[in-house]
Amino acid sequence: MSQKLKNRSFDFFVTFIVLLSVFICLVPFLYILSQSLSSNRAIISQLVTIYPIDFNIEAYKVVFTDNAMLYSLFYTVLLVIVYALLALTVTVLAAFALSRKRLKGKNVLLLLMVFTMYFSGGLIPDYMLVKDLYLLNTPYALVLPGMMSVFNMIILKTFFQNLPESLEEAAYIDGCNDLQILLKIMLPLSKPALATIALLYAVFRWNYFQDALFYITDQKLYTIQLKLYNVINISQQMAGENVNVNLPSEALKAASIIFGTVPILLVYPWLQKYFVSGITIGAIKG
């Protein structure tokens, strides 16, 4: 009886911690959402908490009629898709090669890659390199420098190593080469890991704006996050013919933040079921 009571107490404690964590994570989002849907008077008077006061959607009307904001959204979605696919391809090829036991010098190559996780050339050398490669003010500056994450590669490499060697041996006996083994055996069996890596790359590219801040000056190439950065820090730039002069800048900022956050939130649930299994399976052994 006492053991059963202990189990229930532990379950209650875990449930409480999870619910508390969910609440802590939701409060900032609800606060921003409430601000974006509240009236001028409520925001100025600081009456808004986690629910709207004097509900209105004026801020969203401004955002959705801003052609520059819509263009940045669609451009960023396209950029994220292209980046995730290219980065996933490079990561798969590197992980597969380094997971082969017969690859000579793989430990040295892996050590050099891991070294870059802890030490980098620095911001100025990175900028000079991008400039010398004539990548400034091009989408390539947002794709090529971060083409592969060593962390993601190690996860996928470990996943490949955990697959039964008998499958590879049988494929070699049947006359398959390395590329055929990768395409016909490894990739179909690695869907959870691939979905995890794709999600990590997509979320990184969606949220990261510093490279666009440094490498992009053409407003046509602004990502949605860089656009939001400008909205939050220089709200006057959002003023125009379609902006209500009585609309507080905080409501417009909040609506812009929600506008830039919702797309990635809509994608995550579809891949979430693969995320945990991909991470845990890839961490069984090194």
SVG drawing of the C-alpha trace seen along z (x, -y; Angstrom):
<svg xmlns="http://www.w3.org/2000/svg" viewBox="-14 -59 58 71">
<polyline fill="none" stroke="black" stroke-width="0.4" points="0.0,0.0 2.8,-2.4 4.6,-1.6 1.4,-2.4 1.0,-5.6 4.6,-6.5 4.0,-5.8 0.9,-8.0 2.8,-10.8 5.6,-10.6 3.1,-10.7 1.4,-13.7 4.7,-15.4 5.8,-14.8 2.4,-15.9 2.6,-19.1 6.1,-19.9 5.0,-19.2 1.9,-21.4 4.0,-24.2 6.5,-24.0 3.8,-24.2 2.3,-27.2 5.6,-29.0 6.2,-28.4 2.7,-29.6 2.5,-32.7 4.9,-34.8 3.1,-33.7 -0.3,-34.4 0.9,-37.8 2.1,-38.8 -1.1,-37.4 -3.2,-39.3 -1.4,-42.5 -1.8,-42.1 -5.6,-41.7 -6.1,-44.5 -7.2,-48.1 -5.0,-51.2 -6.4,-52.2 -5.8,-48.8 -2.2,-48.6 -1.3,-52.2 -3.0,-51.6 -1.0,-48.4 -4.2,-46.4 -3.3,-43.5 -2.1,-40.3 -2.8,-36.9 -6.1,-37.7 -7.2,-40.6 -8.8,-43.8 -11.2,-45.5 -10.7,-42.9 -9.7,-44.3 -7.7,-43.1 -6.4,-46.4 -2.8,-45.3 -3.3,-42.2 -5.1,-44.2 -1.9,-46.3 0.4,-43.3 -1.7,-41.4 -1.9,-44.4 1.8,-45.0 3.1,-43.6 6.7,-43.7 5.9,-41.6 4.0,-39.0 6.8,-38.9 9.3,-38.3 7.2,-35.5 6.9,-33.6 10.6,-34.2 11.6,-32.9 9.4,-29.8 11.1,-29.1 14.5,-29.7 13.8,-27.4 12.7,-24.6 15.7,-24.9 18.1,-25.2 16.7,-22.2 16.8,-20.0 20.4,-21.0 21.6,-20.8 19.9,-17.4 21.5,-16.1 25.0,-17.1 24.5,-15.8 23.3,-12.4 26.3,-12.0 28.8,-13.0 27.1,-10.9 27.0,-7.8 30.6,-8.1 31.8,-8.5 29.7,-5.6 31.6,-3.2 34.2,-1.2 36.4,-0.8 36.8,-4.6 40.4,-5.4 41.2,-8.5 37.6,-8.9 38.6,-9.6 40.8,-12.5 38.0,-13.9 35.5,-13.6 38.0,-15.3 38.4,-18.2 34.6,-18.5 34.1,-18.4 36.8,-21.0 34.7,-23.5 31.8,-23.1 33.9,-24.7 36.2,-27.1 35.3,-29.3 37.1,-31.9 35.1,-34.8 32.5,-37.2 34.9,-39.4 36.7,-36.6 33.4,-35.0 32.2,-38.3 35.4,-38.8 35.1,-35.2 31.5,-35.7 32.4,-39.1 35.4,-37.6 33.2,-34.8 30.8,-37.5 27.9,-36.1 26.8,-39.4 23.2,-40.4 22.4,-37.0 20.4,-34.1 23.5,-31.9 24.9,-33.8 22.1,-32.5 22.5,-28.9 26.0,-27.9 27.9,-29.0 25.7,-26.9 25.2,-24.0 26.0,-21.3 25.7,-21.1 28.3,-18.8 25.9,-18.1 23.2,-16.9 25.7,-14.9 26.8,-13.1 23.2,-12.2 22.7,-10.8 26.0,-9.0 25.2,-7.3 21.8,-6.3 23.4,-4.7 25.9,-2.8 23.0,-1.4 21.4,0.2 22.1,4.0 25.3,4.7 23.7,7.8 21.5,5.6 24.6,4.0 26.4,7.3 23.4,8.9 23.2,5.9 26.9,6.2 26.3,9.9 23.4,8.9 25.7,6.6 24.7,3.2 27.2,0.4 27.5,-2.2 25.1,-4.6 22.4,-2.0 22.8,-0.8 22.3,-4.4 19.3,-5.1 17.5,-1.7 18.4,-0.6 19.7,-3.3 17.4,-6.2 14.1,-4.2 15.0,-2.9 16.1,-6.3 12.9,-8.3 12.6,-9.3 16.2,-10.5 15.8,-12.3 12.7,-14.0 14.4,-15.1 17.4,-16.5 15.1,-18.3 13.2,-19.8 16.3,-21.0 17.6,-22.6 14.2,-24.2 13.8,-25.7 17.4,-27.0 17.0,-28.7 13.6,-30.1 14.7,-31.6 18.2,-32.7 18.6,-36.3 22.1,-37.4 23.6,-36.2 20.9,-38.1 21.6,-41.1 25.3,-41.1 25.2,-39.9 21.9,-41.3 21.2,-45.0 18.7,-44.5 15.3,-44.7 13.9,-42.3 16.1,-39.6 15.1,-40.3 13.9,-37.2 10.8,-37.4 13.0,-37.4 15.1,-40.3 11.9,-42.1 10.6,-41.5 13.9,-42.7 13.4,-46.0 9.8,-46.2 10.7,-45.7 13.7,-48.0 12.7,-50.7 8.8,-50.7 8.7,-53.9 9.8,-52.1 6.4,-50.3 4.6,-53.6 2.9,-54.2 -0.3,-54.9 -2.0,-51.8 -1.0,-52.3 -3.5,-53.7 -1.9,-56.6 -3.7,-55.8 -2.4,-52.2 0.2,-51.8 3.5,-50.5 3.4,-47.7 0.3,-46.1 1.9,-46.2 5.1,-44.6 3.1,-41.9 1.1,-41.1 4.2,-41.0 5.8,-38.5 2.8,-36.3 2.8,-36.5 6.4,-35.3 5.9,-32.6 2.8,-30.8 4.1,-29.2 6.8,-27.2 4.4,-26.2 2.1,-24.8 4.8,-22.6 6.3,-21.3 3.3,-19.0 3.6,-17.1 7.2,-16.2 7.1,-16.0 6.4,-12.3 9.7,-11.7 11.6,-14.2 12.0,-12.3 12.6,-8.9 15.2,-10.3 17.1,-12.0 17.0,-9.1 17.8,-6.4 20.7,-8.5 22.1,-8.7 22.2,-5.0 25.9,-4.8 28.7,-7.0"/>
</svg>
